[in-house]
Amino acid sequence: MSIRRRKWKSPNGEAREAWVVDYIDQHGERHLKTFARKRDAEAHSVTVAMEVRSGTHTADGRSATIASAGQLWIAGGEAAVLERATMADYRVTLNCHIIPLIGATKLSRFSVPLVRAFEDRLRADRSPYMVRKVLRILGAILADAQERGLVAQNVVRSLRGRRQRGKERHADQRRNGRLKIGMDIPSPDEVRTLIAHVSGRWRPFLLTAVFTGLRASELRGLRWADVDLKRGELHVHQRADRYNTIGSLKSVSAGRTIPLPPMVISALREWKLACPKGELGLVFPNGVGRVETLTNIVQRGLMPAMVAAGVVDRNGRAKYRGLHALRHFYASWCINRRIDGGLELPLKVVQARLGHASIQMTADRYGHLFPRGDDGAELAAAERAFLGG
């Protein structure tokens, strides 16, 4: 590696001077980089020497931009036939949150400080959830670029690896707050009232949602072939995406078997006689037997049923405006003590019933709902048993 001064005259006869760094990278290729000041050239020389020794150097001339790396990553996802809804979400994140801010940046010049600056810009007008999502996708783009040889290191992963995940998780919990009964999770009284008032085609649907905890996509993709009314259980094998296309589940753990209470079995038996027939054999199809849209389910089924049952906010609108609230209720019902009308299931069983990928996910989301088991009466009883009193 060498640093040399270069002098020349411009077309109009003006004397010019620059400093050139001449070096061979770890691939044996020669590169030249020009600087106006000697100290800048020397600083670059030191940095390049360290990167070449560690095998992490990428010359500017060989470096792609973040925008082009992102497009390559998208193309790779399409080639792998990832779910259409997932790919659409990736494109929106790339085109709306990454390319406008840093798309023109060369991968070789993208450093940990630049990632931090990008993160700060995101936080100025985006939610904490969106900031995490954008950084996660940016990290995936850089990982893909690293595999393609476009960049030597993934600076996003370097940044995330330096942080203490426990502190980040606790900070997220403080920002997002815990799910609360009566705010995020329908209370038992609200669900009882809803059940008492819902009727027609939406009754079997909402009963199934309340007492199985299926995701909206899983309910929309549920087939009669997966419902065993004799044994009183249903099997989750497929789902319907936002484009109303039937496909596989998002993860292996999402495939599961869920027992059905007698009320749901009875409602499904009656509904099976009136259910619109279609080639997909769906349990809850639209009027012509095809996949029902989530919008119709929420706006024509869930929200009107809540208003009719009086489960409303102070403005008279449906208090819970998404089906996930019923999934939250199912989780709380699985967790609650038997004396309180719940199932009192262990955490591992609750994870399996919900189809979560890990028990940590279940614990983070619903762990605070488990009975503490250390109230005064229970402590006194334990003390008497231990002391033989």
C-alpha positions in Angstrom: 0.0 0.0 0.0 1.3 3.4 -0.9 0.3 7.1 -0.7 1.6 9.4 -3.4 1.1 13.0 -4.4 -0.2 13.6 -7.9 0.2 17.0 -9.7 -1.3 18.1 -13.0 -2.6 21.1 -14.8 -6.2 21.7 -15.7 -7.2 22.6 -19.3 -7.0 26.3 -18.5 -3.5 25.9 -17.1 -4.3 25.9 -13.4 -2.0 23.8 -11.2 -3.8 20.9 -9.4 -2.7 18.5 -6.7 -4.2 15.4 -5.1 -3.2 12.4 -2.9 -3.7 8.9 -4.2 -4.0 5.8 -2.1 -2.8 2.7 -4.1 -3.4 -0.7 -2.6 -4.2 -4.4 -3.2 -7.2 -5.8 -1.5 -7.7 -9.3 0.0 -8.8 -10.6 -3.3 -5.6 -9.5 -5.0 -7.2 -6.7 -6.9 -5.6 -3.2 -7.2 -7.5 -0.1 -6.3 -6.8 3.6 -6.4 -8.6 6.3 -4.3 -8.0 10.0 -4.6 -8.2 12.6 -1.8 -7.7 16.3 -1.7 -5.8 16.3 1.6 -2.9 14.1 2.6 -4.3 13.5 6.1 -7.5 12.1 4.6 -5.5 9.8 2.4 -3.4 8.6 5.4 -6.6 7.9 7.5 -8.1 6.0 4.6 -4.9 4.0 4.2 -4.9 2.9 7.8 -8.5 1.9 7.7 -8.1 -0.1 4.5 -5.0 -1.8 5.8 -7.0 -3.1 8.8 -9.9 -4.1 6.7 -7.8 -6.0 4.2 -6.0 -7.9 7.0 -9.3 -8.9 8.5 -10.8 -9.7 5.1 -13.7 -7.3 5.5 -12.7 -4.6 2.9 -15.0 -3.8 0.0 -13.7 -1.2 -2.5 -16.1 1.6 -3.5 -15.9 0.6 -7.1 -17.2 -2.9 -6.3 -19.8 -1.8 -3.9 -23.5 -1.7 -4.7 -25.9 0.8 -3.2 -28.4 -0.1 -0.5 -31.2 0.4 -3.0 -29.7 -2.1 -5.5 -28.9 -4.6 -2.7 -32.5 -4.3 -1.5 -33.8 -5.1 -5.0 -31.6 -8.1 -5.2 -32.9 -9.3 -1.8 -36.5 -8.8 -3.0 -35.7 -10.8 -6.2 -34.3 -13.6 -4.1 -37.4 -13.7 -2.0 -39.6 -14.0 -5.1 -37.4 -16.7 -6.5 -37.8 -18.6 -3.2 -41.6 -18.3 -3.7 -42.2 -16.6 -0.3 -45.8 -15.7 0.6 -47.2 -13.0 -1.6 -48.4 -10.9 1.4 -44.9 -11.2 3.0 -43.2 -10.0 -0.2 -45.7 -7.1 -0.5 -44.8 -6.1 3.1 -41.1 -6.3 2.3 -41.5 -4.1 -0.8 -43.4 -1.4 1.1 -40.8 -1.3 3.9 -37.9 -1.1 1.4 -39.6 1.5 -0.9 -41.1 3.7 1.8 -38.7 3.5 4.7 -35.2 2.5 3.5 -34.6 3.7 -0.1 -35.9 7.3 0.4 -33.5 7.8 3.4 -30.3 5.8 2.6 -31.0 4.1 -0.8 -28.1 5.9 -2.6 -25.6 5.0 0.1 -22.8 2.7 -1.0 -22.6 -0.5 1.0 -18.9 -0.1 1.5 -19.5 3.3 3.2 -22.3 2.1 5.4 -20.9 2.0 8.9 -22.2 1.5 12.5 -22.4 5.2 13.1 -24.4 5.6 9.9 -26.8 2.9 11.1 -27.3 4.8 14.3 -27.9 8.0 12.4 -30.5 6.2 10.2 -32.2 4.8 13.3 -32.4 8.2 14.8 -34.0 9.6 11.7 -36.6 6.7 11.8 -37.4 7.4 15.4 -38.2 11.0 14.6 -41.5 10.2 12.9 -42.1 6.4 13.1 -43.3 4.1 15.9 -40.9 1.9 17.9 -42.4 -1.1 16.2 -41.8 0.3 12.7 -38.2 1.3 13.7 -37.4 -2.3 14.8 -39.1 -3.7 11.7 -37.1 -1.5 9.3 -33.8 -2.3 11.0 -34.6 -6.0 10.9 -35.3 -5.9 7.2 -32.2 -3.8 6.5 -30.1 -6.4 8.4 -31.6 -9.1 6.2 -30.7 -7.1 3.1 -27.1 -6.6 4.2 -26.9 -10.3 5.1 -28.0 -11.2 1.6 -25.5 -8.7 0.1 -22.7 -10.3 2.3 -23.5 -13.7 0.9 -23.3 -12.3 -2.6 -19.9 -10.8 -1.9 -21.1 -7.2 -2.2 -20.1 -6.2 1.3 -17.7 -7.8 3.7 -19.7 -7.3 7.0 -23.2 -6.7 8.2 -23.0 -3.5 10.2 -26.6 -3.7 11.3 -26.0 -7.1 12.9 -22.9 -5.6 14.5 -25.0 -2.8 16.0 -27.7 -5.1 17.3 -25.1 -7.5 18.7 -23.6 -4.8 20.9 -26.8 -4.1 22.7 -28.2 -5.8 25.7 -31.3 -7.6 24.5 -32.8 -7.8 28.0 -32.8 -4.1 28.4 -34.3 -3.6 24.9 -37.1 -6.1 25.7 -37.9 -4.4 29.0 -37.9 -1.0 27.2 -40.3 -2.3 24.6 -42.6 -3.6 27.3 -42.6 -0.3 29.1 -43.5 1.5 25.8 -46.1 -1.0 24.7 -47.6 -1.8 28.1 -49.1 -5.1 29.1 -52.3 -6.4 27.7 -55.2 -5.5 30.0 -58.5 -7.1 30.6 -61.3 -4.8 29.5 -58.9 -2.7 27.3 -57.1 -5.1 25.0 -58.7 -8.4 26.1 -62.5 -8.8 26.4 -63.6 -9.6 29.9 -65.5 -12.8 30.7 -68.6 -10.8 31.2 -68.2 -9.1 27.8 -67.7 -12.4 26.1 -70.7 -13.9 27.8 -72.8 -11.0 26.7 -71.5 -11.3 23.2 -72.3 -15.0 23.0 -75.8 -14.4 24.3 -76.6 -11.8 21.6 -74.8 -13.1 18.5 -77.0 -15.1 16.0 -77.2 -16.2 12.4 -74.1 -17.1 10.4 -71.8 -15.2 12.7 -72.6 -17.2 15.8 -70.6 -20.4 14.9 -67.8 -18.2 13.6 -67.5 -16.1 16.7 -67.9 -19.0 19.1 -65.1 -20.8 17.3 -62.9 -17.7 17.5 -63.6 -17.3 21.2 -63.1 -20.9 22.2 -60.2 -22.0 19.9 -58.0 -18.8 19.7 -57.4 -19.3 16.0 -55.9 -16.5 14.1 -58.2 -14.7 11.6 -56.3 -16.3 8.6 -56.6 -19.7 10.2 -60.4 -19.3 10.7 -60.8 -18.1 7.1 -58.9 -21.2 5.8 -60.5 -23.8 8.1 -61.9 -26.8 6.2 -64.6 -29.2 7.3 -62.1 -31.9 6.6 -60.1 -30.5 9.5 -63.0 -30.5 12.0 -63.8 -33.7 13.8 -67.2 -33.2 15.5 -67.3 -36.7 16.8 -64.0 -36.4 18.7 -64.7 -32.7 19.4 -61.5 -31.2 18.0 -60.2 -29.3 15.0 -56.9 -29.4 13.3 -55.1 -26.3 11.9 -53.4 -27.2 8.6 -53.7 -24.2 6.4 -54.6 -20.5 6.3 -56.0 -17.8 3.9 -53.8 -14.8 3.3 -54.8 -11.2 2.8 -55.3 -11.9 -0.9 -57.8 -14.7 0.0 -55.4 -17.3 -1.2 -55.2 -20.6 0.6 -51.7 -21.6 1.6 -49.5 -23.2 4.2 -49.1 -22.0 7.8 -46.5 -19.5 8.6 -44.5 -21.8 10.9 -44.4 -25.5 11.8 -45.6 -24.7 15.3 -48.8 -23.1 13.9 -50.0 -26.6 13.0 -51.9 -27.9 16.0 -55.0 -29.7 17.3 -57.4 -27.8 19.5 -60.3 -29.4 21.6 -63.8 -28.0 21.1 -66.2 -27.3 24.0 -69.8 -28.7 23.6 -71.3 -25.3 22.7 -69.0 -24.9 19.7 -69.6 -28.5 18.6 -73.3 -28.0 18.7 -73.1 -24.7 16.8 -70.9 -26.2 14.1 -73.2 -29.1 13.6 -76.1 -26.8 13.0 -74.0 -24.5 10.7 -72.7 -27.5 8.6 -76.2 -28.0 7.3 -76.6 -24.4 6.2 -73.0 -23.6 5.2 -72.6 -22.6 1.6 -70.9 -25.3 -0.4 -67.7 -24.8 -2.4 -64.8 -26.7 -3.9 -62.5 -25.5 -1.1 -64.8 -27.1 1.6 -64.4 -24.2 4.0 -66.2 -24.0 7.3 -66.7 -20.2 7.1 -66.8 -19.3 3.4 -68.6 -16.4 1.8 -72.0 -16.8 0.2 -70.7 -18.6 -2.8 -68.3 -21.0 -1.0 -65.1 -19.1 -1.5 -62.7 -17.4 1.1 -64.4 -14.8 3.1 -62.6 -11.5 3.4 -61.3 -10.2 6.7 -63.0 -6.9 6.1 -66.4 -8.5 5.8 -65.9 -10.6 8.9 -64.9 -7.6 11.0 -67.4 -5.0 9.6 -70.4 -7.3 9.1 -69.9 -9.8 11.8 -67.7 -8.9 14.8 -68.4 -5.2 15.1 -72.2 -5.3 14.7 -72.4 -8.2 17.1 -70.5 -6.2 19.7 -72.8 -3.2 19.2 -75.9 -5.4 19.5 -74.5 -6.9 22.8 -73.6 -3.5 24.2 -69.9 -4.2 24.2 -69.1 -0.6 23.1 -66.8 2.3 23.9 -68.0 5.6 25.2 -68.8 6.7 21.6 -71.1 3.8 21.1 -68.8 2.0 18.7 -67.6 -1.6 19.0 -65.1 -1.8 21.9 -62.8 -4.3 20.2 -62.2 -3.7 16.5 -60.2 -6.7 15.6 -60.5 -10.5 15.8 -57.2 -10.7 17.6 -59.0 -9.5 20.7 -60.9 -12.8 20.8 -57.6 -14.7 20.4 -56.3 -12.7 23.5 -59.4 -13.8 25.4 -58.8 -17.4 24.5 -55.3 -17.1 25.9 -56.6 -15.6 29.1 -59.3 -18.3 29.4 -56.6 -21.0 29.0 -54.5 -19.3 31.8 -57.2 -18.4 34.3 -57.8 -20.6 37.3 -60.6 -23.1 37.3 -62.3 -21.5 40.2 -62.5 -18.3 38.1 -64.0 -20.2 35.1 -60.7 -20.8 33.2 -58.8 -23.9 32.2 -55.7 -23.3 34.3 -53.4 -24.8 31.7 -49.6 -24.9 32.1 -47.6 -22.3 30.0 -46.3 -25.0 27.6 -49.8 -26.2 26.8 -51.0 -22.6 26.3 -48.1 -22.1 23.8 -49.2 -25.2 21.9 -52.9 -24.2 21.8 -51.9 -20.7 20.5 -49.4 -22.1 17.9 -46.6 -19.9 19.1 -43.1 -20.6 17.8 -41.6 -20.5 21.3 -42.7 -20.6 24.9 -40.8 -17.3 25.4 -43.2 -15.6 23.0 -46.2 -16.9 25.1 -44.6 -15.8 28.3 -43.7 -12.3 27.1 -47.2 -11.8 25.8 -49.4 -13.4 28.4 -47.1 -14.3 31.4 -48.5 -11.5 33.6 -52.0 -13.1 33.4 -50.9 -16.3 35.2 -52.1 -16.4 38.9 -49.3 -15.4 41.2 -50.2 -18.1 43.7 -48.7 -16.1 46.6 -51.7 -14.4 48.1 -52.3 -14.3 51.8 -54.6 -17.3 52.1 -52.4 -19.6 50.0 -49.3 -18.6 51.9 -51.1 -19.3 55.2 -52.2 -22.7 54.0 -48.7 -23.5 52.8 -47.3 -22.5 56.1 -49.7 -24.7 58.1 -49.0 -27.6 55.8 -45.2 -27.2 56.2 -45.3 -26.7 59.9 -47.8 -29.4 60.5 -50.3 -26.9 62.2 
